[in-house]
Amino acid sequence: MVSLGDPLTSNAVLSALQINSQDKIISIKENINADSNFVITHLIKQVMYEKNRLCLVNFHNTIEHYQCIGKKLGYDLLKAVNEGIVKIIDPLKDIAESTDLDSEYLQENKETLVKQLYFDIKRNLDSVKIDNKLVYLIIDDFSHLHDLDVGIKETLRFLHYCINLIKSDNVCVIFNNHVSTIIDDIISNNLEYLADVHIEVSTLKTGYSQEITGFLTIRRKSSINQYHYKAFDRGVKTFHPGESIYHLYK
């Protein structure tokens, strides 16, 4: 029996995504001028609801951002961090706070850098593993490895390091990747090929609309579903193309 409070059915985004424990590799492609952060924050909501564990590698937003959005969506990320349910890895913050330039993420050898990041992830994942709970690794987002001057060869190697983590039955990985360059496209294509679920967030080709923010496309090995979505201050509504958003309020 499904609870009326179950966000997997009552939440528009999670109901559209239909992520389950068999989805070991999830890729998110954020096309230019689009914002896929709502997918990440909703997936965190699902992790919290299912009482699973999370390791968030945060390149893009502050922890305060995730906390603010999380409170709107009904979860308290900082409380989960304090309880040891969630681990946060923040490479850019680590660099900013390393006044003596001793950060492990300032390695000149980029192969060494991605290995250091991988071992940091592995250590944090191991620390939150408990019983039969799933552990989700979320990297938000992959394109910021360029900010650390990591080349495409090392980036793809790091990708495969992370994917190897799913050899453990209870680990799932979620990769967010902003696409604005050819290199971003190459990385995104690799992610899409490997993913059990590939999620793509795009703006409207026709430009701004008061009714629609953009497109949400969800590809699985045997299916593809496309939705329009509308972002509001306290959430996101999804609906099929050709369907008016106003019917949602009737």
VOBA-1610 file (N, C-alpha, C; in pm, whole numbers, padded with zeros to 5 digits, always signed):
BEGIN
Met+00084-00119+00000Met+00000+00000+00000Met+00087+00124+00000Val+00057+00220-00088Val+00136+00342-00101Val+00083+00449-00007Ser+00173+00509+00071Ser+00134+00617+00161Ser+00104+00742+00081Leu+00001+00816+00126Leu-00032+00942+00060Leu+00082+01042+00075Gly+00167+01022+00176Gly+00279+01112+00198Gly+00406+01067+00128Asp+00398+00959+00049Asp+00513+00905-00021Asp+00552+01001-00134Pro+00670+01067-00126Pro+00707+01163-00230Pro+00733+01099-00365Leu+00756+00968-00368Leu+00780+00901-00495Leu+00654+00899-00580Thr+00538+00920-00516Thr+00413+00928-00590Thr+00350+01067-00583Ser+00369+01136-00470Ser+00304+01266-00452Ser+00387+01382-00505Asn+00518+01363-00521Asn+00605+01470-00571Asn+00617+01459-00722Ala+00590+01569-00792Ala+00586+01565-00939Ala+00719+01524-01001Val+00829+01576-00949Val+00960+01546-01007Val+00999+01401-00982Leu+00987+01355-00857Leu+01026+01218-00824Leu+00934+01117-00892Ser+00808+01152-00907Ser+00714+01064-00976Ser+00752+01050-01123Ala+00803+01158-01183Ala+00848+01152-01322Ala+00978+01072-01335Leu+01070+01091-01241Leu+01201+01025-01250Leu+01192+00875-01226Gln+01112+00832-01127Gln+01094+00690-01097Gln+01227+00619-01073Ile+01312+00679-00991Ile+01442+00619-00959Ile+01422+00509-00855Asn+01486+00393-00878Asn+01477+00284-00783Asn+01616+00226-00756Ser+01624+00129-00668Ser+01751+00074-00621Ser+01829+00002-00730Gln+01763-00033-00840Gln+01831-00099-00951Gln+01902+00000-01042Asp+01875+00129-01024Asp+01938+00233-01106Asp+02073+00268-01043Lys+02176+00197-01084Lys+02307+00211-01020Lys+02385+00332-01070Ile+02365+00368-01196Ile+02435+00483-01254Ile+02331+00578-01312Ile+02329+00699-01259Ile+02233+00801-01304Ile+02313+00921-01352Ser+02292+00961-01475Ser+02361+01079-01528Ser+02260+01191-01552Ile+02304+01312-01525Ile+02219+01430-01545Ile+02295+01526-01637Lys+02234+01559-01748Lys+02295+01652-01844Lys+02224+01786-01834Glu+02299+01887-01794Glu+02245+02022-01782Glu+02289+02100-01905Asn+02197+02118-01999Asn+02231+02190-02121Asn+02250+02339-02093Ile+02314+02406-02186Ile+02350+02546-02168Ile+02226+02631-02137Asn+02239+02719-02039Asn+02134+02810-01990Asn+02025+02741-01909Ala+02034+02608-01894Ala+01937+02535-01811Ala+01994+02520-01670Asp+01909+02481-01575Asp+01951+02460-01437Asp+01893+02327-01389Ser+01981+02229-01371Ser+01937+02095-01330Ser+01942+02075-01180Asn+01968+02181-01105Asn+01983+02166-00960Asn+01857+02108-00894Phe+01741+02137-00952Phe+01618+02085-00892Phe+01614+01932-00896Val+01679+01872-00996Val+01685+01725-01002Val+01769+01674-00885Ile+01885+01736-00862Ile+01973+01696-00752Ile+01901+01708-00618Thr+01839+01823-00592Thr+01777+01845-00461Thr+01657+01753-00439His+01587+01717-00546His+01477+01622-00531His+01529+01480-00509Leu+01639+01444-00573Leu+01696+01312-00549Leu+01749+01301-00406Ile+01801+01410-00352Ile+01842+01409-00211Ile+01720+01387-00123Lys+01608+01449-00160Lys+01483+01428-00084Lys+01447+01280-00082Gln+01461+01212-00196Gln+01429+01070-00202Gln+01524+00989-00115Val+01653+01022-00119Val+01752+00953-00034Val+01713+00967+00113Met+01676+01090+00153Met+01640+01114+00294Met+01512+01039+00331Tyr+01413+01040+00241Tyr+01286+00973+00269Tyr+01306+00823+00286Glu+01392+00765+00203Glu+01415+00620+00209Glu+01514+00580+00318Lys+01563+00681+00393Lys+01658+00659+00503Lys+01786+00591+00455Asn+01828+00628+00333Asn+01954+00579+00280Asn+02066+00675+00319Arg+02183+00656+00264Arg+02300+00737+00300Arg+02349+00812+00177Leu+02423+00921+00200Leu+02462+01009+00090Leu+02603+01064+00111Cys+02679+01065+00001Cys+02806+01138-00005Cys+02793+01238-00119Leu+02797+01366-00087Leu+02778+01473-00186Leu+02912+01541-00213Val+02960+01530-00336Val+03081+01603-00378Val+03033+01732-00442Asn+03060+01841-00373Asn+02999+01968-00407Asn+03101+02063-00470Phe+03090+02077-00602Phe+03174+02174-00673Phe+03098+02303-00702His+02965+02295-00704His+02887+02401-00768His+02817+02497-00672Asn+02744+02444-00576Asn+02666+02528-00484Asn+02719+02517-00342Thr+02681+02610-00258Thr+02722+02605-00118Thr+02631+02507-00043Ile+02680+02459+00070Ile+02599+02372+00154Ile+02475+02447+00203Glu+02488+02579+00221Glu+02374+02661+00263Glu+02265+02660+00156His+02306+02657+00030His+02207+02650-00079His+02126+02521-00069Tyr+02197+02408-00055Tyr+02127+02279-00045Tyr+02037+02275+00079Gln+02085+02335+00187Gln+02005+02338+00310Gln+01876+02418+00289Cys+01889+02534+00226Cys+01773+02621+00203Cys+01669+02551+00114Ile+01715+02493+00004Ile+01622+02423-00087Ile+01565+02300-00018Gly+01649+02230+00057Gly+01603+02111+00127Gly+01491+02139+00226Lys+01504+02250+00299Lys+01399+02286+00395Lys+01267+02311+00323Lys+01274+02372+00204Lys+01152+02394+00126Lys+01091+02262+00080Leu+01179+02164+00056Leu+01131+02034+00007Leu+01099+01937+00120Gly+01125+01979+00244Gly+01084+01898+00358Gly+01191+01814+00423Tyr+01319+01844+00398Tyr+01426+01771+00468Tyr+01532+01868+00519Asp+01606+01822+00619Asp+01708+01904+00685Asp+01844+01842+00659Leu+01915+01893+00559Leu+02042+01833+00518Leu+02148+01847+00627Leu+02157+01963+00691Leu+02259+01984+00794Leu+02237+01891+00913Lys+02112+01866+00947Lys+02084+01771+01054Lys+02135+01632+01015Ala+02113+01594+00889Ala+02159+01464+00841Ala+02312+01457+00843Val+02378+01568+00812Val+02525+01574+00819Val+02571+01553+00963Asn+02506+01624+01056Asn+02543+01613+01198Asn+02519+01473+01253Glu+02421+01404+01196Glu+02389+01268+01241Glu+02475+01162+01171Gly+02562+01206+01078Gly+02650+01113+01008Gly+02584+01038+00895Ile+02462+01080+00857Ile+02390+01014+00748Ile+02442+01064+00612Val+02487+01189+00612Val+02536+01255+00490Val+02679+01303+00513Lys+02763+01282+00412Lys+02899+01336+00412Lys+02911+01435+00297Ile+02977+01547+00324Ile+02997+01650+00222Ile+03146+01660+00190Ile+03182+01654+00063Ile+03318+01679+00018Ile+03314+01806-00067Asp+03393+01906-00028Asp+03389+02037-00093Asp+03530+02076-00137Pro+03577+02025-00253Pro+03715+02050-00295Pro+03751+02198-00311Leu+03661+02278-00369Leu+03693+02419-00391Leu+03701+02496-00260Lys+03615+02461-00163Lys+03623+02523-00031Lys+03753+02485+00037Asp+03794+02360+00020Asp+03920+02313+00077Asp+04038+02395+00024Ile+04035+02422-00107Ile+04141+02502-00168Ile+04139+02645-00113Ala+04018+02702-00105Ala+04005+02841-00058Ala+04055+02857+00085Glu+04038+02754+00167Glu+04077+02764+00308Glu+04222+02719+00332Ser+04291+02673+00228Ser+04430+02627+00244Ser+04524+02743+00212Thr+04545+02828+00310Thr+04625+02949+00289Thr+04771+02919+00258Asp+04818+02804+00300Asp+04957+02768+00272Asp+04970+02679+00149Leu+04862+02675+00068Leu+04860+02601-00058Leu+04892+02453-00041Asp+04847+02396+00072Asp+04875+02255+00097Asp+04755+02165+00065Ser+04654+02220-00001Ser+04535+02140-00032Ser+04571+02023-00123Glu+04511+01908-00092Glu+04535+01790-00176Glu+04477+01808-00315Tyr+04388+01909-00333Tyr+04327+01932-00463Tyr+04404+02036-00546Leu+04522+02076-00499Leu+04606+02168-00576Leu+04728+02096-00635Gln+04714+01966-00652Gln+04823+01887-00709Gln+04853+01933-00852Glu+04981+01952-00885Glu+05017+01983-01023Glu+04993+01862-01113Asn+05018+01744-01060Asn+04992+01621-01135Asn+04843+01590-01124Lys+04770+01606-01234Lys+04624+01593-01229Lys+04579+01448-01211Glu+04662+01355-01252Glu+04630+01215-01224Glu+04633+01191-01074Thr+04731+01250-01006Thr+04737+01240-00859Thr+04617+01307-00795Leu+04576+01421-00852Leu+04462+01496-00798Leu+04334+01412-00802Val+04305+01350-00920Val+04180+01275-00929Val+04185+01150-00842Lys+04304+01093-00824Lys+04316+00979-00733Lys+04290+01022-00589Gln+04342+01140-00551Gln+04319+01192-00416Gln+04170+01214-00392Leu+04103+01272-00493Leu+03959+01296-00481Leu+03883+01164-00471Tyr+03922+01067-00552Tyr+03858+00936-00547Tyr+03876+00871-00409Phe+03997+00873-00355Phe+04022+00811-00224Phe+03945+00885-00114Asp+03930+01017-00130Asp+03851+01095-00034Asp+03705+01050-00040Ile+03654+01032-00161Ile+03516+00983-00179Ile+03501+00844-00120Lys+03594+00756-00152Lys+03587+00618-00104Lys+03587+00613+00049Arg+03670+00694+00111Arg+03678+00699+00257Arg+03546+00746+00317Asn+03485+00848+00258Asn+03359+00900+00309Asn+03244+00802+00284Leu+03243+00735+00168Leu+03140+00635+00142Leu+03148+00522+00243Asp+03269+00477+00270Asp+03287+00366+00366Asp+03240+00406+00505Ser+03254+00534+00538Ser+03218+00579+00673Ser+03068+00586+00696Val+02988+00593+00586Val+02842+00600+00603Val+02772+00469+00570Lys+02847+00369+00526Lys+02785+00239+00497Lys+02737+00176+00627Ile+02613+00130+00624Ile+02556+00066+00742Ile+02450-00034+00699Asp+02456-00153+00758Asp+02357-00258+00731Asp+02334-00273+00581Asn+02207-00273+00541Asn+02174-00292+00400Asn+02126-00163+00335Lys+02161-00049+00392Lys+02119+00079+00336Lys+02197+00110+00208Leu+02127+00170+00111Leu+02196+00217-00009Leu+02278+00341+00024Val+02392+00354-00043Val+02475+00473-00029Val+02482+00539-00168Tyr+02438+00665-00175Tyr+02440+00738-00301Tyr+02558+00833-00303Leu+02633+00830-00413Leu+02736+00929-00439Leu+02681+01026-00542Ile+02675+01154-00506Ile+02632+01258-00599Ile+02750+01351-00625Ile+02784+01371-00753Ile+02887+01467-00791Ile+02820+01580-00866Asp+02828+01701-00811Asp+02761+01819-00865Asp+02863+01934-00877Asp+02914+01973-00995Asp+02896+01890-01111Asp+03031+01862-01176Phe+03032+01766-01265Phe+03155+01715-01324Phe+03233+01821-01399Ser+03163+01916-01462Ser+03231+02016-01546Ser+03326+02104-01466His+03308+02110-01333His+03395+02195-01252His+03533+02135-01230Leu+03553+02011-01274Leu+03690+01959-01273Leu+03780+02043-01362His+03720+02107-01464His+03799+02197-01549His+03856+02313-01468Asp+03782+02355-01364Asp+03828+02466-01280Asp+03957+02430-01206Leu+03979+02299-01189Leu+04102+02251-01127Leu+04205+02214-01231Asp+04178+02254-01356Asp+04270+02231-01468Asp+04290+02082-01496Val+04186+02005-01472Val+04191+01861-01500Val+04151+01839-01646Gly+04236+01770-01722Gly+04210+01745-01863Gly+04109+01635-01885Ile+04069+01617-02012Ile+03965+01521-02042Ile+04008+01378-02011Lys+04135+01345-02034Lys+04183+01209-02007Lys+04170+01176-01859Glu+04214+01269-01774Glu+04206+01246-01629Glu+04061+01249-01582Thr+03978+01334-01643Thr+03836+01341-01605Thr+03766+01209-01633Leu+03790+01153-01751Leu+03728+01025-01786Leu+03782+00913-01698Arg+03909+00921-01661Arg+03965+00820-01572Arg+03898+00829-01434Phe+03878+00952-01386Phe+03809+00972-01259Phe+03666+00919-01266Leu+03600+00942-01378Leu+03464+00890-01399Leu+03462+00738-01381His+03557+00671-01441His+03560+00525-01432His+03600+00477-01293Tyr+03685+00554-01222Tyr+03713+00521-01082Tyr+03582+00518-01004Cys+03500+00623-01024Cys+03375+00635-00948Cys+03276+00526-00985Ile+03269+00493-01114Ile+03176+00390-01158Ile+03213+00254-01099Asn+03342+00233-01079Asn+03385+00106-01019Asn+03330+00088-00878Leu+03288+00198-00815Leu+03234+00189-00680Leu+03104+00109-00676Ile+03033+00100-00788Ile+02905+00029-00787Ile+02925-00122-00784Lys+03050-00167-00789Lys+03075-00311-00771Lys+03028-00355-00633Ser+03024-00259-00541Ser+02961-00284-00412Ser+02811-00276-00433Asp+02737-00379-00391Asp+02593-00389-00421Asp+02512-00271-00371Asn+02559-00205-00265Asn+02475-00102-00205Asn+02517+00040-00242Val+02598+00058-00347Val+02642+00191-00389Val+02579+00227-00524Cys+02523+00348-00532Cys+02471+00405-00656Cys+02540+00540-00679Val+02561+00577-00805Val+02630+00702-00835Val+02542+00792-00921Ile+02546+00920-00892Ile+02469+01021-00966Ile+02567+01130-01009Phe+02578+01150-01141Phe+02671+01249-01195Phe+02593+01362-01262Asn+02614+01482-01217Asn+02557+01599-01283Asn+02667+01663-01368Asn+02632+01702-01490Asn+02734+01758-01579Asn+02674+01870-01663His+02728+01991-01645His+02685+02105-01726His+02756+02097-01861Val+02682+02120-01969Val+02738+02106-02102Val+02736+02241-02175Ser+02856+02293-02202Ser+02865+02417-02279Ser+02984+02416-02375Thr+03067+02311-02368Thr+03184+02301-02456Thr+03188+02161-02519Ile+03277+02144-02615Ile+03294+02013-02680Ile+03341+01910-02578Ile+03432+01950-02489Ile+03481+01858-02385Ile+03366+01814-02295Asp+03281+01908-02255Asp+03163+01873-02174Asp+03077+01771-02246Asp+03060+01790-02378Asp+02979+01698-02458Asp+03038+01558-02459Ile+03169+01548-02471Ile+03235+01417-02473Ile+03210+01345-02341Ile+03227+01419-02230Ile+03205+01360-02097Ile+03060+01319-02081Ser+02968+01406-02124Ser+02825+01376-02112Ser+02786+01254-02194Asn+02843+01241-02315Asn+02812+01126-02399Asn+02861+00996-02335Asn+02977+01001-02270Asn+03027+00884-02198Asn+02933+00847-02084Leu+02889+00950-02011Leu+02797+00927-01900Leu+02666+00866-01948Glu+02613+00922-02057Glu+02485+00872-02109Glu+02497+00726-02152Tyr+02609+00690-02214Tyr+02630+00553-02260Tyr+02633+00454-02144Leu+02690+00496-02031Leu+02708+00407-01917Leu+02586+00403-01825Ala+02502+00505-01834Ala+02397+00523-01733Ala+02280+00427-01749Asp+02225+00388-01634Asp+02097+00316-01633Asp+01983+00413-01659Val+02000+00535-01609Val+01901+00643-01631Val+01978+00768-01671His+01939+00828-01782His+02001+00953-01827His+01894+01061-01825Ile+01919+01167-01750Ile+01823+01277-01732Ile+01881+01401-01799Glu+01801+01464-01882Glu+01849+01582-01953Glu+01756+01700-01925Val+01817+01812-01886Val+01740+01934-01856Val+01778+02040-01960Ser+01677+02094-02028Ser+01701+02189-02136Ser+01605+02306-02125Thr+01647+02419-02179Thr+01559+02534-02189Thr+01469+02518-02311Leu+01369+02602-02320Leu+01281+02601-02436Leu+01354+02658-02558Lys+01338+02595-02672Lys+01400+02646-02794Lys+01338+02778-02837Thr+01213+02799-02796Thr+01142+02920-02836Thr+01169+03038-02742Gly+01248+03015-02637Gly+01278+03123-02544Gly+01190+03122-02421Tyr+01178+03237-02356Tyr+01108+03248-02228Tyr+00958+03226-02241Ser+00902+03156-02143Ser+00757+03137-02134Ser+00714+03149-01990Gln+00601+03213-01966Gln+00549+03225-01830Gln+00496+03092-01777Glu+00455+03004-01868Glu+00395+02877-01827Glu+00495+02764-01812Ile+00605+02771-01887Ile+00699+02659-01892Ile+00841+02710-01871Thr+00917+02640-01783Thr+01058+02676-01763Thr+01147+02603-01862Gly+01119+02474-01888Gly+01203+02399-01980Gly+01157+02256-01998Phe+01246+02175-02057Phe+01219+02034-02083Phe+01296+01946-01986Leu+01232+01838-01944Leu+01295+01734-01864Leu+01278+01603-01941Thr+01391+01546-01986Thr+01388+01423-02065Thr+01453+01312-01985Ile+01387+01197-01976Ile+01436+01084-01896Ile+01449+00963-01988Arg+01573+00920-02007Arg+01601+00805-02095Arg+01646+00686-02013Arg+01583+00573-02040Arg+01628+00445-01988Arg+01664+00357-02107Lys+01717+00238-02078Lys+01762+00151-02188Lys+01649+00120-02285Ser+01525+00113-02234Ser+01414+00069-02319Ser+01303+00173-02334Ser+01326+00295-02282Ser+01218+00394-02290Ser+01273+00535-02283Ile+01191+00629-02328Ile+01223+00770-02317Ile+01094+00846-02285Asn+01100+00932-02185Asn+00985+01014-02148Asn+01027+01160-02142Gln+00942+01245-02194Gln+00973+01388-02193Gln+00860+01465-02127Tyr+00901+01561-02045Tyr+00808+01645-01972Tyr+00845+01792-01990His+00744+01877-01984His+00770+02017-01956His+00779+02031-01804Tyr+00854+02129-01758Tyr+00853+02157-01615Tyr+00844+02307-01592Lys+00787+02341-01478Lys+00774+02480-01437Lys+00832+02493-01296Ala+00931+02579-01281Ala+00995+02600-01152Ala+00924+02712-01077Phe+00891+02685-00949Phe+00832+02783-00860Phe+00926+02805-00742Asp+00895+02899-00658Asp+00980+02928-00542Asp+00990+02807-00449Arg+00881+02733-00434Arg+00880+02623-00337Arg+00874+02485-00403Gly+00909+02477-00530Gly+00908+02346-00591Gly+00899+02352-00742Val+00879+02235-00803Val+00875+02222-00948Val+00756+02133-00985Lys+00683+02173-01088Lys+00575+02092-01142Lys+00619+02035-01276Thr+00584+01910-01303Thr+00611+01850-01434Thr+00480+01813-01502Phe+00479+01820-01634Phe+00359+01784-01709Phe+00400+01753-01852His+00322+01670-01920His+00357+01626-02055His+00338+01740-02155Pro+00421+01744-02261Pro+00403+01846-02365Pro+00260+01844-02420Gly+00205+01963-02439Gly+00067+01973-02486Gly-00034+01980-02374Glu+00012+01953-02251Glu-00076+01957-02134Glu-00058+02090-02064Ser-00165+02159-02034Ser-00155+02289-01969Ser-00120+02275-01823Ile-00032+02361-01774Ile+00005+02358-01633Ile-00113+02393-01545Tyr-00210+02467-01597Tyr-00318+02515-01511Tyr-00409+02404-01464His-00408+02288-01534His-00495+02179-01489His-00445+02124-01355Leu-00319+02152-01321Leu-00262+02099-01198Leu-00327+02161-01074Tyr-00390+02273-01091Tyr-00447+02345-00978Tyr-00599+02332-00970Lys-00656+02252-01059Lys-00801+02233-01057Lys-00841+02128-00956
//
